[in-house]
């Protein structure tokens, strides 16, 4: 009996011991789980309950032009927050903030009452004068954190090339987006302790991590030249009302982009975010992103290739009846009556399509495509900008004879404006294809250079001898024909016009792209200018009229900026001093008009394929100088 009792007691004690052991093991397991597995997470949750952190926004880097002028900078603003647990009077806080900051009262009231959230944003990037009003209001639970906002001193001067940032200072377009990783810096924060109610405990700053300012970017852009390009495009848009107008100015020897502008544009300090479609359209840097058929400006490149390959010379004579027939297709020259006999140089000056069809056929498809690759057509040039277009070059195996015949005069091939001007720079700088660039260097806040771009040769395309020959011909175009409106008395300017029709749904339509590319000084270019107008609606569409005069405006400003003195070439004085009264050509046959204009030493371009003149520019009675260009409208 006694033994049975002892055995039962021992069993009970063992059961209790096992139970206590299991409980103890469970407690140890829980402690191990909490300490080892969930420890860091719980510590973070605890810290979140008894601490508050204020973000310290990094100062975004400054952007400079090539001469050190600030073109994008920051100024101090403030972010306003509500800590609902510290708010004494939610309705008063909401009313006061809604009045000062122009925010919705009901939304702000909910934030002031929502104690489940430690901190709510009321408004970001509040101007200093409004932030001061908030501070003076002495509202419980309202805190301010210093921030900075982007400011563009030149407003709409660099719209597409600089781009803009988001509300939280992240690069969204242009160079702001391309160089965002360098510009944005690293945010910091200040950590302070609070009591059980979320109220700050004075003198308990437990951690302070300062922000690190972003790096500074110096560009190749020249604000003086950029202003000139903008002014010229504004005048072009006023006179001809194109869909868009674009200008690029480059240093042909280095590849530096000195100016780049597109109209229409907008003030970067007032980004129109309420119309996304319009914003995206106006933000496009057409000079780098979009492609177009270059038309006659491309003839300069075909000339360079033909001279380099030895398939022609400047004085070779070509005959133009007004067309060529290739693969059974009739390729017309712009002058449907033809230019008759002319030299190679005159063919370039006359912008005769027939001459360049002949040159393209002589060169052959393989040679042309080899040079197109050397020029960088059909692939990006690697400019420091997002979204660069590659152009459109049909597959060599698909290109028929008639296709590359058209390529010779700038059709059946599409390039970006940057590719076109860079190609022209190549044939004028001695034959080197340079890599175009917009960023000169990037420096840290102490001025130490982190990254620097220098002139980079991508390809050797033609010889210096061929380049010198092209420069002479390029100047002849301005002296003798379609580039006349770029002529500046006493100064040597070269250039070539372009007029190309657009395609829609695979069909040519009566919409045009007018362009001009020019150089100064013509014998040793330091500046190359391209102006492109898409769909001018003034009734004029020739590049000589729609684009050339505005490139001349840019050259004139560059000459003034450089303080260059005129050469006073005798032939310049003889030309500009001879003034002619414009005759009345309306009602005359096209043959009679041609004869009379040739007799007066006036150049002409014809709109339409008619035989009777129904309109003329300039109008009768206008005083014009020798070699001026007259546009005839026919029916």
GISUL-V641155 format. One line per field, one symbol per residue. ss: DSSP state (a for helix, b for strand, c for the rest). psi: psi as a letter, one per 20 degrees, with the letter a starting at -180 (. if undefined). burial: # if it has 9 or more other C-alpha atoms within 8 Angstrom, else .. A space follows every 10 residues. Layout:
BEGIN
ss: ???
psi: ???
burial: ???
END
This chain:
BEGIN
ss: caaaaaaaaa aaaaaaaaaa aaaaaaaaaa aaaaaaacaa aaaaaaaaaa bbbbbbcccc ccbbcccccb bbbbbbbbbb bbcaaaccca aaaaaaaaaa acccaaaaaa aaaccccccb bbbbbbcaaa aaaaaaaccc cbbbbbbbbb bcccccccaa aaccbccccc bccaaaaaca aaaccbcbbb bbbbcccccb bbbbbbbbbc cbcccbbbbc ccaaaaaaaa aaaaaaaaaa cccbbbbbbb cccccbbbbb bbbccccccc cccccaaaaa aaaccaaaac bbccaaaaaa aaaaaaaaac ccccccbbbb ccbbbbccbb bbcccccccb bbbaaaaaaa ccaaaaaaaa aaacaaaaaa aaaaaccccc cccccccccc cbcccccccc aaaaaaaccc cccbbbaaaa aaaaaaaacc cbbbccbcbb bbbcccccbb bbccccbbbb cccaaaaaaa aaaaaaaaaa cccaaacccc ccbbbbbbbb bbbbccbbbb bbbbbbbbbb ccccccbbbb bbbbcccccc ccaaaacaaa aaaaaaaaaa aaccccccca aaaaaaacbb bcccccccba aaaaaaaaac ccbbbbbccc cbbbbbbccc ccbbbcccbb bbbbc
psi: gghhgggggh gggggggggh gggggggggg ggggghgjgh ghgggghhhj qpppqnpqpq qqpqahjjpp ipaqqpaqpp qpnhiiphng hggggghhgg ilrpggghgh hhiniiphpq pgqqlpqghh hhhgghilpp jpqqppaqqq pohjdjhkfh hgbrrrhkkp phrbhhggkg hhhhapqaqp pqqrahjjpp oqkkohqooq qoqrrqppri pohghggggg gghggghhhi lrgqpqqppq ohhhjpohqo qpqrarpiim pmiingghgh giipnhhhgq qrohbihihh hgggggghik irrhjppqpo jjrqppkiqo oqqhnhirib pqrgghhghi lohhghgggg hghqgggghg hhghijpiqq ikqmqqkpqi rooqphhipr ghgighhhkj rjpprqhggg hhgghgiiji jpoqpqqhpg rpqrhjjpph qpqqppphqo grrhggghhg hghhhhghhi chjhiipopi qoprrprpoq qqqpkjqprl qqpprpprqp qhhmpipppp pppomqkiiq iphhhhgghh hggggghggg hikqqqilpg hgghghiopp pproipiqqh gggggghhhj lqrqqporjr ippiqqprrq ipprrpjqpp pppr.
burial: .......... .......... .......... .###...##. ........## ##..###### ######...# ####.##### #######..# ..######.# #.#.#..##. ###.#..#.# ########.# #.##....## ##.####### ##..###### #####...## ########## .######### #####..### #...#..#.# ########## ###.###### .######..# ##.####### ##.####### ###.####.. #.......#. .##.###### #.######## ########.. ##.....#.# ####.#.... ###.##.##. .####.#### ########## #.#.#..##. ########.# #.#.#..### ###.....#. ########## ########## ########## ########## #####...#. .#..#.#.## ###..###.# ########## ########## ########## ##........ .######### ###.###### #######..# ########## #########. .......##. .##.##..## ##..##.### ..##..##.. .#####.... ######...# ...####### #####
END
